[in-house]
């Protein structure tokens, strides 16, 4: 399992939720967590090179995303963790997702390295759950388009690190981990 943590804070609400999630996954899966806020990942430039040819390095942009493609490709489950900022996932999370487009030729789907993968979303937000609808629906649509099995999202509204750390949400987190691994 690959866990993409898009939070800018290593010790914030989302990172605490990730810890609780990983505790609930336990030894049921090998997990590699990558904090992408610390990476240099540019957004897609829509140059079209990846849509014309399957590129050896997947993308013409040379940045830290180059090292993430093999990790993504070797993982059957990818969990995205992000706080919600302005009704959306963090910019680094969106850049990561945008750059995955090179793994599929969407004109005819003759090449699609994403098909069959499972993806889920862990969300923290400072408002009610509905504020995450735009971001969650966007990822669900992304998964549907690229033929990824979207396993859903877990939302922690009005997130506070102390409440997450106390175990208040552990039953929800445990159920979500089971759903993803099942």
ZIZI-V675619 format. One record per residue. N is the residue number from 1. D_CENTER is the distance of its C-alpha to the mean C-alpha in Angstrom with 1 decimal. Layout:
N,D_CENTER
N,D_CENTER
This chain:
1,11.1
2,8.5
3,6.7
4,5.0
5,7.1
6,7.8
7,11.0
8,14.2
9,16.1
10,16.2
11,18.2
12,17.1
13,16.1
14,12.3
15,13.3
16,15.9
17,13.8
18,11.7
19,15.3
20,16.5
21,13.7
22,14.5
23,18.2
24,17.9
25,16.3
26,19.2
27,20.6
28,19.3
29,16.7
30,16.4
31,13.2
32,12.4
33,10.6
34,10.1
35,10.7
36,10.1
37,12.4
38,15.1
39,14.5
40,16.4
41,14.2
42,16.1
43,15.2
44,16.5
45,20.3
46,20.9
47,23.6
48,23.5
49,24.2
50,21.4
51,22.6
52,26.1
53,25.6
54,23.3
55,23.0
56,23.5
57,20.9
58,18.7
59,19.0
60,22.0
61,20.2
62,20.8
63,18.5
64,16.0
65,13.7
66,16.6
67,15.9
68,12.2
69,13.2
70,15.2
71,12.7
72,10.2
73,13.5
74,14.8
75,12.1
76,12.7
77,9.8
78,6.2
79,4.7
80,2.1
81,5.6
82,7.6
83,11.3
84,12.7
85,15.1
86,17.6
87,15.9
88,12.7
89,9.4
90,10.6
91,12.1
92,10.5
93,7.0
94,8.9
95,10.8
96,8.3
97,7.5
98,11.2
99,12.2
100,11.0
101,14.0
102,16.4
103,15.5
104,17.2
105,20.6
106,20.2
107,24.0
108,25.0
109,22.0
110,24.4
111,21.5
112,18.0
113,16.2
114,13.1
115,15.5
116,15.4
117,12.1
118,10.5
119,7.1
120,6.8
121,6.0
122,8.0
123,10.0
124,13.1
125,15.6
126,19.3
127,20.5
128,20.8
129,18.0
130,19.0
131,17.9
132,14.2
133,15.4
134,14.9
135,11.2
136,10.6
137,13.2
138,11.8
139,8.6
140,11.2
141,13.5
142,11.2
143,10.9
144,14.6
145,15.7
146,14.2
147,15.4
148,12.2
149,12.9
150,10.9
151,11.6
152,11.3
153,10.3
154,12.2
155,13.6
156,15.9
157,18.3
158,20.6
159,18.7
160,20.9
161,20.2
162,23.6
163,23.0
164,19.7
165,21.5
166,24.6
167,23.0
168,23.4
169,20.2
170,20.4
171,21.5
172,18.6
173,16.2
174,18.4
175,18.5
176,14.8
177,14.5
178,17.4
179,16.1
180,13.0
181,15.4
182,18.2
